[in-house]
Structures are given as structure tokens and as C-alpha cells.
């Protein structure tokens, strides 16, 4: 009960504590985000991160989301023109291997009521393809 | 699947191809085994469409794609079957392959560790409040993905193949071969290094990840700090680490799991200063202090024996800062040999100090917030916070206690749900203008509880801006129902007192005037007995005079100033008399229903006043049912137990039983505004000449002076009910004070009587009236005169009738003087109106009577006769 209450109160108390305490913003940290849709979509999808980090990280810096297509992201990492990278797992492996970027957190997606932190592939066929294929030869 | 056509999303896609390829490879199927391998490109849905259309034999997509297509109704679950279906606990989606970690949030190599940690910590601290779909956890292990890509020889692990190709290209030349060998060696080494780096990073980042998790969960500061020290110690075998916390200029243990207890205890509470070891000095100057050799450092002189005893030879200390740059404590590494720190160690010291700073500051903030939260929750004032749209975001317990609404019921709603409608638009307009212009508003407002009850509150609204510039409104209020009730009572009491003083002031003169008028009228009436036409007119004058007298006594009664003659009476009896009188004035078509019960309910009351109260209320009922078809007035009487509910409603009630008298009608009823004022004096809804506006005020005053309660419930067009509660006498207290039968006036002719009154008219009338009865009168015009007349005729005078308030000497004083010589001397006090009470010994004296001006002649004659009789019988 108390804990629940406390959770509800926390953000409000933060508001109260933060009244008037405006942090001095030193610099802007750029988060390069892989865009496989339109950049507007990508920007919209991840804007919450920018707002959240600017407000909640103990660093005084501001954050900025920069949507990029694969090649743009590759170039940006190579040139070091961005500070953080948010991209898919396979692409990350390449960038880690080539440029030494390193993962600090992993995404958890809410599907239904569970948070999923991993994924894989599903191999399937039409249900009437009986002639095929038992997968294990 | 060998020989089949297979479709995937994209060659580089992990979920859309690589995961499946890896799984197939494990089962001995290579991509070259397919008759055809096709890639559709994004989105994944295309693969599903092609497979279900029969264009290819099989396909692969990312987990979850099929489920969402089913959910949207695009495909049916029965349309396809899953190959190599796996089941993994806590993973609810269909899958055929190993599972790999979701998207990582990664940091570029040029970013400072501290910033990376700060970002990681913020991300893993995110709750579903901030984003409902995408949350973050400490970085998962991405090594299996590396392994998969190595196995599949896809970029970035596709180079080995090209080396072999290169080697084959150069195979003809020895030089080439050598080059190739060197290249091979180089890449092997590079591969080994990659692997090693991954493993080391894996360990370090695992440690870091755990540390971050501790900080984020912020359950226990000591545990978190211990974790920070142990992960550092883990990196360097000969290093022992400690964290000290600074409080009011002294250092206290934060965490030092590897340092011996007696060392830690000796440092506990150490005051910081310019020469206090590494940590005390580092905290004092807020600067890093590196002591390479404890045994020779002046900073350590007082402590070195203790340190050396435990083989602590060098100590490198770094102050821990909060985000505002205040020193919170120190982080230190101790080494077992005199040495200076390596670059890596220095980096780790600063990194550990930084993390400890975050952990300590979070802990301090959290404690602060907890205290604040507790205060907010437990304060007696209700607190409500809304966003800038006015939607409720938070309420505290007191809010729920006062209004009856729980958080779930009001969350997201506008505080106007509390609106009672008692304030008009202009009121709210002004309130908002004040809030917007001055940032706050304070005032009194009537609101409505969940139960529908309205209540007054003192409300303070203020605006606050959070650091995003967003406005929140904070309302603080307390229920002031009791305060308002007390204020109203006070105002009412003051009003009553003012009216009482006014009424009392005029009553004396008024009664004297009436006494003169009525006395004279009596005499005229007597003389005109043989002229009925004239005598009737005089009778009318007399009746009007008595009505004026009643009016005065009612005014006195409501102002609690009346002369109350209480005795034990049967309330049913009193009711019957009253209704008998009232019924005479009721139109025949009103159905009058009496239900007085059979129980005898005895109260200690002034029967005459009570009758007047009942008659007043019945008269009101009569006016209320005027013009109503099937008009009804109902009177009932019953016993009311003073249970807790009753005593809650009537706070002054005692525990004994009450007589409950109710008078109800089915007339026009009243609205709330009228009910509020019906007991106010001179408030009337009747036409100007129809009511005095005193009837119910008199009723209230009378009932209150009987320690009872009067209440009304009414709805417009539904009729009204008056409820009167009067305390019952307990049977043991019932006194038998049945009045002695008043014997017929027995006049002792030629008895000498002293009459003193400063009003010449009254003196004259009293004299004339009593002379007619055969008494011999000695009159006096004031107190002193009365005393001297009495002294002169001491032997003759047998009774005195004295006005109470006379100039010079009051009637009571005269009485005292007379009684000096004869303590049982009969005295009648004749009072206009006197606020000062009679001396108590006189009230209980059977040789003494008090009459109220204007006195009915009959009453006066009876009183004189009775007193003289008593005298004779004694």
C-alpha cells in the first residue's frame, strides 16, 4: 500500500522539488536512431527518450534524436558525429565490431502484459503444404 | 526444406533472416540447399503474404509479426503452420529459432564513462509512467549474436573468406604466400583479440550493469555502495576500496567490506581537516588526494600505525560530489604496497566516486521525497494537484476523508466535480483572474461531497511551474463546517442579544402603558355595565390591549428574556389544550389528525408558553395548507430515546429520553433559503398584516429555554414537519406540585394595603380597583415614600403591592426593610419588566408573589385575597 502510494507520489514530489531549479544546460548529446520508416515517424516514435533523458539523467546535457538511414548512421558512427546509437541488434553488432560502440541498455517491449527483451525468427509454411517439409530433413 | 523455395525479409535482418538461417545451419541446411532464396525487403508482412499465397514453400519473419497479423484479421491462425516450433518460458510468442536480445542503446567510444553511466542509469530507472511501450533494462549479453554472425559468416564476420580468396589469388608467389600467412596470422590474432576484448568488456560491463541496477533499484544505500567497492576491487587484485560519507563535517562509514572492522571503527566520526589522512583531507579541500606512501606522509602521521598494522600502505582518495558540487563523501583505494595509481586505476576511482555520488544523492533525495510524501499524506489539510488542463493528478488521504472520493474516482477529472453550484459564474471568474494574475487565490467556498452533502471549505489555490515550464495547480483546503457553524451561532447569539436588549428596554415602558390602559378600560367597562353597546366597544379595546400584552411576552420569550414559570406538566395534556384552542380557528375542511399516544410524558415546563408555541406552529400549518385540496395537519407525540444518532444531531442533548412532538402539514412547503431564516425574528413570508414574524422565533426561544430542540424539514410543495424535542423528567424527579385549588376570592373588608408605584396612572387604577373591593389603600409614589408611609401606618397595613423598579429605592429594597420587623409580611411585586431577577429567598417565599404588568384585574384581586388568606391560616 505504502509503496503504491509512494510510486504515485514520486513524480509529483519531483515536480515540487524541482520547482525553480532550472539546470544549466551545457551541451547537446546526439542520439543517432536507425530509421527504416520515414524519418518523421522515427522522430515521433523516440521523442519521449529525448524529453526523458534531458530531464532525468544526472548529466546536465540536453539530448537530441537524429533519425538516420543505414548508410547515414554508418557514416555518422565512423566520423564520430553522434554520441549515442540506437539501432537494431544486427546492425549494432556490425558497428560494435567495426567502431567499438558499446551497448549500455537493452530495449524491453511491452507486448500485451509482458515485457519482452528478446526476439527471434519464426519459420512457417502454409498449413496445407503437407508434401513439404518436415523441417529436420 | 532442402530444394524448397524460401523467403526471408532481408539478408542483414536478424529476426527476418539471420536467426532462421542460424537455426537451419544447426540442422544442416545451408542457404545453398534452397532451390530458391528470396528477400522481400521490409515490411515483414510481405513474406507472410507470399507464403500464404503459395508463391514460395516457406518463409521466416521476426517473432510477433504473425501474431499481430492475426490480431488485425489479415490472416488466420489456421492458415499456416510453424516449423521447428520452440517453447521458451516467459516468451509468449511463436518462434522457431534461438532468441536474441532486443535493440541495444549504445554509446560511442568517445563518450565519457560518467555520461554513459548517467544515461544508462536514467534509462533503466524509467517506469511505465514515462512510456507505456518501450522500457529499458541493463544491457543484455550480445555475444550470442556475434557468435551467430560468425557462424553464418555474415558481415562483419565475412572477411575470413575473403582472406582465403586473397590467398588463393596470390598462391603462385612465395611472397604472396608469406603475405597471406602473415595476413592469416594477423587476422587470427585480431579475431582472438576481438574475442578477448569482448570477454573482458563482458565482465566489466557485467559488473557495471549490476552496479547500475543496484543504484537504480535504490533499495539500500549500503548494499549499493558495497557493490561499487567490490566491483572495483574485482578489477584490481591488491586493492581495497572504501566509501566514507560526509555528514556535518565528519566522516562515517559508507561501505568498506574489505577493510578490517577495527580500522573502520577507528575512523568512524573522524572530523575532516587539512591534514586528516587521504580521505579527511580530500573531503576538506574537495580535491583528489593521492598518498603514495602512508608511512612517510605528513597527512597520515596520526593514523599511520593503525593503517600500517593492516598493511594499508598507500591511499588514493577522491571526493564524492553531488550534482550541485557539494561534497557527499570520499571514495578511496588502498594498496598493500607504497605505489602510485595507474591511469586505469585513476579512471576507475573517478568513475566509482561518480557512481557513488549518484547513489548517495538519489538516496538523500528519496528520503527527502519519502518524508515529503508522508507529510503530504498525513496532513489534515486536503491536497489536490491538477495539470494545466485542470485534470486531477493527485489527491491525498485527507481529500478522500473530506470529500469521500478516492483517487481512482477523481483521477483525470476536473475538480469541478466538487462544485456545489452555490457560487455563481462571476465568483469563479474572479477566482481564475486572481490565479492567473497573481498566481494564487485564497477564500471560502462551498463544495459538495460524494454523498451530495455541501460543506464550506477554506481553499488556497496556487500555480506552480515544473522544470519543463508546465503549469500545475495545487489546491489546499480544509473542511470548516464546524467553524462556520460556530460563527453562525455566534452571529445568531449576538443578534438575539441585541433584540433581547431592545425588547427588554421597551417592554418595561410598554407594559406600564398597557397596565394603565387596561386598568382604565376595566374601570370604564364596569361603569358601563348597563350600556351594552358602549361596553362592547370598551371590551374590544381591552382585547386589543391583551393582544399587545401577548406580543410583548412573545418577544420576551424568543429573546430568552421572558418570565418562565415552569412546573411539572403532562405534555399530552398541554397539547390537548393547545390544539383545542387552535382547532377553533381552523377551517372545517382541514383534516386534523392527533396521535398523542397513551403514555404519560412529563416535562418540566411553562405550560402556557408551550401552548403558545404549539398554537403558533399550528397557525403556520393552517396558512401553509390554505388552498390545498385534502389539506391535512397531523400532530403526534412519542418518546424519543437520546441514542447516539440523536446526540450527534443535537450536540447539547443529554442521555435521558425526550418527548418528541411533531406537527406536519401537506401544504406549500419551503425551500432551503426560507428554512434558513424561519426562526429569525420578524422574518415572515406572510402578507404584511397577517403575521408578526415572531411566532417561530418565540417558539425557538421558548424551546431553547426549556433545554429542548426544534427542527424543521420541508420541501417545496411537499409540506413541512416541525419537530420539537423536550427533555422528559425521570419518574423519580416528578414532584407533586399540583396547584392548590384557588379558592374563590375571599375579601377581608377594610384591610389596609400599601401600594407603591412610580407610574401615577397605575397607582391611581390599582387604588381605585382595590378600594372598590373594600380595601383601604395607602399609596406611595416611590420606594422611599413607600417606606415612610409604611412606618407611619405600621400597625394598620397588612399587605404591600410594590413596583419593582422605582427611582431612589427599588421595590425589593422596600420589601427587605418592611420584612426587618415582620419576616412574613405579605408582599406582591408588580413588575413591568425587570431584567434583574428577584432575590431567590423571595421567590420561594409563600408570603410573596410576583405579578407581571399589565395585570389582569381578576388576577390581582385573586392574588391579594390568597396572600391575606395564607396570613390568616398561619
Contacts between the chains, C-beta under 8 A, distances in Angstrom:
chain1	res1	chain2	res2	distance
A	5	B	373	7.2
A	5	B	377	6.7
A	6	B	370	6.9
A	6	B	373	5.8
A	7	B	127	7.6
A	8	B	394	6.9
A	8	B	407	7.4
A	9	B	369	7.5
A	9	B	373	4.4
A	9	B	376	6.9
A	9	B	377	7.7
A	9	B	394	7.1
A	10	B	369	6.4
A	10	B	373	7.8
A	11	B	129	6.5
A	12	B	385	5.9
A	12	B	393	6.7
A	12	B	394	5.1
A	13	B	369	4.4
A	13	B	372	5.3
A	13	B	373	5.9
A	13	B	376	7.8
A	14	B	369	7.3
A	15	B	464	7.3
A	15	B	466	4.4
A	15	B	472	6.4
A	16	B	372	6.9
A	16	B	464	7.5
A	17	B	365	7.2
A	17	B	368	7.1
A	17	B	369	7.0
A	17	B	372	7.7
A	18	B	466	6.0
A	18	B	467	4.6
A	19	B	464	5.6
A	19	B	465	7.1
A	19	B	466	7.0
A	19	B	467	7.9
A	21	B	467	6.7
A	22	B	467	5.9
A	23	B	467	7.4
A	29	B	111	7.9
A	29	B	115	7.3
A	29	B	119	7.9
A	36	B	42	5.8
A	48	B	130	6.8
A	48	B	131	5.1
A	48	B	134	7.8
A	51	B	468	7.8
A	52	B	122	7.2
A	52	B	126	6.3
A	52	B	130	5.3
A	52	B	131	7.4
A	53	B	119	6.3
A	53	B	122	5.6
A	53	B	123	7.5
A	55	B	467	6.9
A	55	B	468	6.9
A	56	B	122	4.5
A	56	B	125	6.9
A	56	B	126	7.6
A	57	B	118	4.7
A	57	B	119	5.3
A	57	B	121	7.4
A	57	B	122	3.8
A	58	B	118	4.6
A	58	B	121	7.2
A	58	B	122	7.3
A	58	B	323	5.6
A	58	B	358	5.5
A	58	B	361	7.7
A	59	B	114	7.7
A	59	B	115	5.1
A	59	B	118	4.4
A	59	B	119	6.9
A	60	B	323	7.9
A	61	B	115	7.2
A	77	B	108	6.9
A	80	B	108	6.3
A	80	B	109	8.0
A	80	B	110	5.5
A	82	B	108	6.5
A	83	B	107	7.4
A	83	B	108	5.5
A	83	B	110	7.6
A	83	B	111	5.4
A	84	B	105	6.6
A	84	B	106	6.8
A	84	B	107	5.6
A	84	B	108	6.7
A	84	B	111	7.3
A	84	B	119	7.0
A	85	B	105	7.8
A	85	B	106	4.7
A	85	B	107	7.6
A	85	B	108	6.7
A	86	B	103	6.6
A	86	B	104	7.9
A	86	B	105	5.3
A	86	B	106	7.4
A	87	B	103	6.9
A	87	B	104	8.0
A	87	B	106	7.8
A	88	B	13	7.9
A	88	B	14	6.8
A	88	B	103	5.5
A	89	B	14	5.2
A	89	B	100	5.9
A	89	B	101	6.2
A	89	B	102	6.8
A	89	B	103	6.1
A	89	B	104	6.7
A	89	B	142	7.0
A	89	B	145	5.7
A	90	B	12	5.7
A	90	B	13	6.6
A	90	B	14	4.0
A	90	B	18	6.2
A	90	B	145	7.1
A	90	B	149	7.4
A	91	B	12	7.3
A	92	B	103	7.4
A	92	B	104	5.1
A	92	B	106	6.0
A	92	B	142	7.0
A	93	B	142	6.6
A	93	B	145	5.1
A	93	B	146	5.9
A	93	B	149	5.8
A	93	B	156	7.2
A	94	B	155	5.8
A	94	B	156	4.9
A	95	B	106	7.4
A	96	B	106	7.2
A	96	B	142	7.3
A	97	B	146	7.5
A	97	B	156	4.1
A	97	B	157	7.7
A	97	B	194	7.1
A	98	B	156	5.8
A	99	B	108	7.8
A	99	B	109	7.1
A	100	B	109	4.6
A	101	B	106	4.6
A	101	B	107	6.6
A	101	B	108	5.6
A	101	B	109	6.6
A	102	B	106	5.8
A	102	B	107	6.0
A	102	B	109	7.6
A	102	B	201	6.7
A	102	B	205	7.0
A	103	B	104	3.4
A	103	B	105	7.0
A	103	B	106	4.7
A	103	B	139	4.2
A	103	B	140	7.8
A	103	B	142	5.9
A	103	B	205	8.0
A	104	B	104	7.7
A	104	B	105	6.0
A	104	B	106	6.4
A	104	B	107	5.3
A	104	B	116	5.6
A	104	B	117	8.0
A	104	B	119	6.7
A	104	B	120	4.1
A	104	B	123	7.6
A	104	B	139	5.5
A	105	B	104	7.1
A	105	B	105	4.7
A	105	B	120	5.4
A	105	B	123	4.6
A	105	B	124	5.9
A	105	B	136	4.3
A	105	B	137	6.4
A	105	B	138	6.1
A	105	B	139	5.5
A	106	B	101	5.2
A	106	B	102	5.5
A	106	B	103	7.2
A	106	B	104	5.4
A	106	B	105	7.5
A	106	B	136	7.0
A	106	B	137	5.6
A	106	B	138	7.4
A	106	B	139	5.4
A	106	B	140	4.3
A	107	B	102	4.2
A	107	B	103	4.4
A	107	B	104	7.4
A	107	B	105	7.2
A	107	B	134	6.1
A	107	B	135	7.7
A	107	B	136	6.4
A	108	B	102	6.9
A	108	B	134	7.4
A	108	B	135	4.5
A	108	B	136	6.4
A	108	B	137	5.4
A	109	B	102	6.5
A	109	B	133	6.5
A	109	B	134	6.3
A	110	B	128	7.4
A	110	B	132	6.5
A	110	B	133	5.0
A	110	B	134	7.6
A	110	B	135	7.1
A	111	B	64	6.5
A	111	B	92	7.2
A	111	B	93	7.1
A	112	B	92	7.1
A	114	B	90	7.3
A	114	B	92	6.1
A	115	B	135	6.3
A	116	B	64	8.0
A	116	B	91	6.9
A	116	B	92	7.9
A	116	B	93	7.4
A	116	B	102	7.2
A	117	B	101	6.4
A	117	B	102	5.4
A	117	B	137	6.0
A	117	B	140	6.2
A	118	B	91	7.0
A	118	B	99	4.1
A	118	B	100	6.0
A	118	B	101	5.4
A	118	B	102	6.0
A	118	B	140	7.3
A	119	B	14	7.9
A	119	B	15	5.3
A	119	B	62	6.0
A	119	B	63	4.8
A	119	B	64	6.9
A	119	B	93	8.0
A	119	B	99	6.5
A	119	B	100	6.5
A	119	B	102	6.0
A	120	B	15	6.5
A	120	B	19	4.7
A	120	B	62	7.9
A	120	B	63	5.2
A	120	B	95	4.6
A	120	B	96	7.4
A	120	B	97	4.2
A	120	B	98	5.9
A	120	B	99	4.4
A	120	B	100	6.1
A	121	B	14	7.9
A	121	B	15	5.4
A	121	B	16	7.1
A	121	B	17	7.4
A	121	B	18	7.8
A	121	B	19	3.7
A	121	B	20	4.0
A	121	B	23	7.1
A	121	B	60	4.7
A	121	B	61	6.9
A	121	B	62	6.4
A	121	B	63	6.8
A	121	B	95	7.0
A	121	B	96	6.2
A	121	B	97	4.4
A	122	B	60	6.6
A	122	B	61	6.0
A	122	B	62	7.6
A	122	B	63	5.5
A	122	B	65	7.4
A	122	B	66	6.1
A	122	B	82	6.1
A	122	B	93	7.7
A	122	B	94	5.1
A	122	B	95	5.3
A	122	B	96	5.2
A	122	B	97	7.6
A	123	B	20	5.1
A	123	B	23	7.2
A	123	B	24	7.8
A	123	B	58	6.3
A	123	B	59	7.4
A	123	B	60	4.7
A	123	B	82	7.1
A	123	B	83	4.5
A	123	B	84	6.1
A	123	B	96	4.1
A	123	B	97	7.3
A	124	B	48	7.9
A	124	B	51	6.5
A	124	B	58	6.7
A	124	B	59	6.6
A	124	B	60	7.5
A	124	B	61	7.8
A	124	B	66	6.9
A	124	B	80	4.7
A	124	B	81	6.5
A	124	B	82	5.2
A	124	B	83	6.3
A	124	B	96	7.6
A	125	B	51	6.5
A	125	B	57	6.3
A	125	B	58	4.2
A	125	B	59	7.6
A	125	B	80	6.4
A	125	B	81	6.1
A	125	B	83	6.2
A	126	B	51	6.1
A	126	B	52	5.9
A	126	B	54	6.3
A	126	B	79	6.8
A	126	B	80	5.7
A	126	B	81	7.7
A	127	B	78	6.1
A	127	B	79	6.0
A	127	B	80	5.4
A	127	B	81	4.7
A	129	B	57	6.5
A	129	B	58	7.7
A	132	B	1	7.5
A	132	B	4	6.2
A	132	B	57	5.5
A	132	B	58	7.0
A	133	B	1	5.7
A	133	B	4	6.2
A	133	B	57	6.7
A	133	B	58	6.5
A	133	B	83	7.0
A	135	B	1	6.4
A	135	B	27	7.0
A	135	B	83	4.1
A	135	B	84	4.6
A	135	B	96	7.9
A	136	B	27	5.7
A	136	B	84	7.5
A	137	B	1	7.7
A	137	B	2	6.4
A	137	B	27	7.3
A	137	B	28	6.8
A	137	B	29	7.3
